[in-house]
Amino acid sequence: MLTKIFPFLLWFKDYNGEKMRADLVAGITVAMVLIPQSMAYAQLAGLPAYYGLYAAFLPPMVASLFGSSRQLATGPVAVVSLMSAASLEPLATAGSPQFIAYAIILAFTVGTFQLFLGVFRLGLVVNLLSHPVVNGFTNAAAIVIASSQFSKLFGVYVDKAPHHYQTIINVCKSAFHYTHFPTLGMGVLAIAIMVGLKRYNPRIPNVLVAVAVTTTLSLFMGFNNDRTVPIENIKNPEVVKTIEEFNSDIMLIEELGAKRAGLNNELKAALEESKANGHHFPSDRQIEIEHSLVVINSQIDRAKASAHEKRELLRLIHFATADNPGETPEFYVGPSLPDGAETDGNKWRVKVGNKVIDVKKINMIGGGAIVGEIPKGLKVGIPKAPENTSYFAAFIQLLPFAVIISLLGFMEAIAIAKSMAAKTGQKLDPNQELIGQGLANIIGSFGQSYAVSGSFSRSAVNLQANAVSGMSSVVTSIMVALTLLFFTPLLYHLPQAVLASVIMMAVIGLVNTNGFVHAWKAKRSDGIISVISFVCTLYFAPHLEEGIMVGVALTFGLFIYKNLRPRVALLSRSEDKTLKSAVKCGLQECDHIAVVRFDGSLIFTNATYLEDKVLEYITEKPALLHILIESSGINDIDASGEDALSILIDTVRGSGREISFCGVKERVIDVLTRTHLIEKIGEDNIYPDAGTALQVIHRRIHDQGDCTTCPLKECIYLP
């Protein structure tokens, strides 16, 4: 009982100092990969980089303590990070306090759903996502994740378009004219280091080395060259006017947003009042509020469009400043420097996001983007609710997204755990793993973590480092905690382009074109579903859940279609003396005996289909005297199927022909016995197998001299 509740107690059976040293080395090795990766994935999730460290603190330890796999490394992963960003973007601006609050509550919601599945042993629900759908989604997600880092790699800034491919087109256009080459150089150098070290010696933590080298270069070469100046130092009236107009638009959006939130609260109160008074129609006040909300939403959309135009305009403007400008440099557009002044050689830009630009401290970007200051210390406490939203309302709002993220995250985690268990011989419990992943997300949310899952790359590192137990993940969490407490200043100059390179290198392993080929070979319909899921995920990105929904809908549609029309075949004797499909194998059929095989459960969805096919055979073969239903493929039968079977027997016998059954399974016999249909069939007409049945039927029909040879006795191919 104790080991069920606290599975980590099993670690200490035969545990010794040698195993402890192996776990210690493995834990430190994984931490070296996890720290830079987690910061990169946090930005992929739309969060500040240091939130990746919060997600790398508690979840690895909790997942290992309460999960069943001893080598699975839990923490931020690419697909879950991208799914989190895609789920939250419609609710709040990426990186804003509102967005962060939603991300942390999403982790809690994901964990709650996973814990529910694990406690009630419902791990099989993960099978709702078929392999072809997951393969198509994963390949598309890998492309979306990698391409989403292009803007950071080239050092350009663009607003996100409604579709991801439109954003990438805008990035490419901007990169063609405004690539920041030192930023691109940092990214390429990081990729070269990671690829080179991976080929030279996979045991070397190539990600850590790439981060250390590029951060050192960034520090000593002055890679980041940002300056803050008052608006008076921008010597271009048109730019100043654009900044002021942009600020007006942003303030108008905030003001209208606050009004909208107030009206939503009033509408909620009006609805509750109408419900309490028993009114079934909208009140005048409710109609008035709804009208005001429509007007405000329209005004917000116009203000956002106006702000977007000005933001794009400001991002495209390059400034120049004089060499040796002193403490307060003045910025000019293009070549309009004062007479005799020489430029410092840098191209400067205004840093503009989704917030009001502080006119007293305008951030001018003159170099590459870096991570910047990371708050020291651990953040542990109750997650904050999003502004103007209760915990429960946010939980319900995020639940549909959480279900998809939970299933995808768990599928990734359990697949990794199974592959490692095959090598170590460890026994896995999928439901216990769900409990571990669920608790990791729930407890992690109290440490400001966003949604996490098992990582393939870090689990492989853990296994290669000879981790013996989950103690290695505990060591990893301690290393992350020490980094947050003491070593965050070392990451200040880490280039953003390097984090983009880390993500791009990590997701290369997600691309698996063989999965499409394998699905196509296994079943053509699966291959088609996999390709459609891939294309739809790419098209709908960043709304990745829509691609999954299309794939799941196609899978269920195909499943229902197969149940509506199961395979029904007429059998004949083949060369190996077995009965096979006459049509598929090109065999001649008997004119007097029809052996009909039904592959599928005889249930309400297809109850009349068997009857239709048998009647079709009777029409095609007027000389037919006996029908044998080969029933080994019928695994189940319900009331509709039993009723249809009874009608079929009456129809066949009413036409002067006989009907019998062979290979009927016990489960089906039980139903026939309880409903007394077995008495109508007659126990003499139920045979254990087709061979026994045909011996009896042949004596009744063919021994009368109706035909000299029978395709059910010897193999006869069609001419």
Number of C-alpha atoms within 10 A of each C-alpha: 6 9 10 12 11 12 18 20 13 14 14 11 7 7 12 9 8 10 16 16 15 17 26 20 18 26 27 22 24 26 27 19 21 29 22 25 28 28 27 32 30 28 24 29 32 23 23 19 25 25 28 30 30 30 31 31 29 30 35 31 26 24 32 27 24 25 27 26 29 27 30 33 33 29 33 31 30 27 26 24 28 24 25 26 23 21 24 21 17 11 13 16 15 21 19 15 15 19 22 27 21 30 30 27 30 29 29 27 29 32 30 23 20 31 26 16 21 22 14 10 16 15 22 11 10 15 10 12 18 16 15 27 27 21 25 30 27 22 27 24 26 24 16 22 24 20 18 22 23 21 22 23 29 26 24 22 22 18 15 15 13 12 14 19 19 14 19 20 12 18 26 17 14 19 18 11 10 19 19 18 14 18 26 21 16 26 25 16 17 27 20 14 17 24 16 13 17 15 10 10 10 14 13 13 18 23 27 19 17 25 23 17 15 22 21 14 16 22 15 9 8 12 22 20 14 18 17 19 20 15 20 14 16 20 16 15 10 10 19 16 11 17 25 16 15 26 20 15 22 21 15 16 21 15 12 18 15 13 15 20 15 13 17 16 14 15 19 13 13 19 17 12 13 16 13 9 9 9 11 8 9 13 14 10 13 18 13 12 18 15 11 15 19 12 12 18 15 12 15 21 12 14 19 18 13 15 22 20 13 21 22 15 13 18 19 17 15 18 24 23 25 19 13 11 13 8 9 11 18 19 24 21 18 13 11 14 18 10 6 7 13 14 16 12 11 16 19 23 21 24 17 20 14 17 13 16 19 14 16 12 12 20 19 19 21 22 21 25 20 21 19 17 14 18 13 14 15 17 14 15 11 11 19 17 19 20 12 11 14 11 14 11 12 17 20 12 15 21 18 14 19 27 17 19 29 30 21 21 24 23 22 19 25 21 13 21 26 19 12 20 17 11 9 13 9 15 11 17 17 23 23 23 26 33 28 29 34 35 24 34 37 29 21 30 29 21 23 27 34 34 34 33 31 27 22 23 17 23 23 18 22 28 19 14 20 18 25 22 25 28 25 33 34 23 22 31 28 20 22 23 19 15 21 22 13 11 15 18 14 15 20 16 22 25 27 25 30 30 31 29 27 29 26 23 16 19 21 14 12 17 16 14 11 10 18 21 14 14 20 18 12 11 11 13 15 22 22 18 26 28 22 20 29 26 16 21 27 24 18 16 21 27 21 24 21 16 26 23 17 17 27 20 13 20 21 13 12 15 11 14 13 14 19 18 16 18 14 17 19 24 26 30 24 22 12 9 12 14 19 20 19 21 14 10 14 15 23 20 23 22 17 18 26 25 25 22 23 21 18 21 20 28 20 18 17 21 23 20 20 23 18 11 16 20 15 11 16 18 11 11 15 10 13 18 18 23 21 23 22 25 22 18 17 19 15 16 22 16 15 16 21 20 17 21 21 16 13 19 18 14 16 19 12 10 10 10 15 17 20 20 24 22 17 19 15 11 12 18 16 13 17 21 11 9 13 11 17 17 11 12 18 11 11 10 17 19 19 14 15 19 14 11 20 18 11 12 18 17 10 11 15 15 11 10 8 11 12 8 13 20 19 24 17 15 20 19 16 11 6
